[in-house]
Amino acid sequence: MRVLVIDGQGGGLGKLLVSSLKDVENIRITAIGTNSIATGAMLKAGAKEAATGENAVIVGCRTADIIVGAVGIAIADSLLGEITPAMANAVGGSSAQKILIPLNKCDITICGCGGKTMTAYVAEAVELIRKAAAGPDDHTDGQ
């Protein structure tokens, strides 16, 4: 199962995601940063495969089974302008399952989110990916 982690700015979320996912069985993590700082942070966290920039996001979205990152990766001009319309379109148009973390930053607020910490949201995202990687027979929640 191919998991695409997308992050920008300083790469803090991507770093936390990669470090939390690197021991999950049956997944291959690709880390893509919207800038080299974010990519570097994810590489330091243990990503074995990484790239940077708009085209890397577009190409990565074509083959991913799961795309994970802040909710802003699906919204053009978010992350202080780092997410281009082409990047947002690639994420939104991908057939991959999207696991988007509501950080409520950069003028994006998701109503109904309980204001959990980034670490708590990442733990939830990792659990969703772990279940998806285990296959449909291991789901106990009826999905």
N, C-alpha and C positions, 0 to 999 in steps of 0.2 A: 504494500500500500504506500503510495507516494504522498507525503505530507509536505506542503509548501508553507513555510513560515515567511510572512512579509512584514517588514518593519521599516521605520524611518527615524528621523531625528537622531537621537543618541543610541538607539537600538536596545534600550532597557527592556522593553516588553519582549522583543525577539530573543534576547539573551536568556531571559527567564523561561520562555517557551522552549527553546532549544535544550537548555540544561535540564528541564523537566521531562522532555520527550525522548532524550537520547537513549534511555534504557527501555523504552517501550518496544516490545517484540513485534515483528512483522511490519515495521514501517521503515521507509527511507526518507530522511529529512533533507529537504533542499531549503536553504536559507537565502532569501533575497532581500537586500537592503535597497531603499530608495536612494541611499548615499553610502559612501565608503565607510563612514564611521559606524553606521548601523550594521553593515555587512561584517566589519571587523569585530564588533561586539558579539555577533552570533558565531563567528568562527572561533573566537576565544572561548565561547560557551560549549564548543564541541561539535559544531556543524562540520560535516565532512565535505559537503558540497555547497557552494555558495556563489552568488553572482550579485551584480549591482546594476541598478538602473531600470529605466522604463522598458526596454526591450526584454530584459531578463524577466520582468514581471509578466509581460505578455506571453512569452514563450513558456514560462513555468506554469502559468494558468492552463495551458493547453493540455498538459499531461498529468496534472495533480488530481489525486482522488479526494484530498481534503486540503482546503486553504484555511489557514488560521492567522489571525492578526487582530489589530484594533479595528473597530467598526469603521473607522475612517478610511481603511484601504478600499472600501467599496463606494466612496464618495469623492467625486472630483474636487480638486483644489483643497482637500483636507490635509491634515498634518502640516499646517502652515504653508500649504501650497506644494508640498512634495508629491502628493498623489495627483498625477496628471489625469485628464479625462480618459486617455487611452488605458492607463493602469486601472482605473475604476471600472471601465467598460470590460476589460479582460477579466477582472475578478467577478463582476456581476454576470458576465456572459458565460463563464466557465460552467461546465457540467459538474464540477467538483462540489462536494458538500462544503459549505462555508461555516466556520466556527469563528464568530466575530465577538471580540471582547469589548464591552461598553465602558470605555475609560472616561467618557463625558469630558473630553478636552477639546480644544480647538473649535469652540463654538458649536459642538455637537453634544446634545443632551438626550439620552435615551430615557424616556419616562418609564417608570415601573421598575427600574433597576434599584436594587437595595443599597447601593453605595458601598459594595464590598471593596476590599483592597485588591490591587492588581494581582497579588499572590493568590488570593482566593479565587479570582476569576480564572487564572492560569490553571490552578488545580482542577477546576471544573472542566476547562477545555481539554486538559490532559486526560481526564477520565472519559470524556466523550470520544476522544481519539483512540484511547485504549480499547473501548468497547467496539468501535468500528473496526479496528485492526484485528480483534479477536474473531470477527465474523458474526453473521446473523444468528447463528445457533446459540451464542452466548449472551444474547440480550434477554434480560428478564423484565424489562420495562414495557413490553408489548410493542416495541417499535420494530 
